[in-house]
Amino acid sequence: RRHPPAPLMAPHESHQDCEVNGFTIPAKTRVLINIWSIARDPRWWGESAGIFNPERY
């Protein structure tokens, strides 16, 4: 989780207009997901996001 093979996922293209966290993404927009950032985000992993914890899984 903490060390993905690449920082970004392969590009994806939205099929229709959508809204993500208040941002409108028009159809046919190329989107890149920053998995490096998600893997370190304390909103998902808690305040210990930077610490290896095998009990988490």
BELFEN-V527583 format. One record per backbone hydrogen bond with DSSP energy under -0.5 kcal/mol. NH is the residue of the N-H (numbers start at 0). CO is the residue of the C=O. E is the energy in kcal/mol with one decimal. If there is no record, write none. Layout:
nh: <NH & NH>
co: <CO & CO>
e: <E & E>
This chain:
nh: <8 & 11 & 13 & 17 & 19 & 22 & 24 & 24 & 25 & 27 & 28 & 30 & 33 & 34 & 34 & 35 & 37 & 38 & 39 & 40 & 41 & 43 & 44 & 45 & 48 & 50 & 55 & 56>
co: <32 & 30 & 28 & 24 & 22 & 19 & 17 & 22 & 23 & 13 & 25 & 11 & 31 & 6 & 32 & 6 & 33 & 34 & 36 & 37 & 39 & 40 & 40 & 41 & 45 & 47 & 52 & 53>
e: <-2.4 & -2.4 & -2.3 & -2.1 & -2.7 & -2.3 & -3.6 & -0.5 & -0.6 & -2.7 & -1.1 & -3.8 & -0.5 & -0.7 & -1.4 & -1.8 & -1.7 & -2.2 & -1.2 & -1.3 & -0.6 & -1.5 & -2.0 & -1.7 & -1.4 & -2.1 & -1.9 & -1.2>
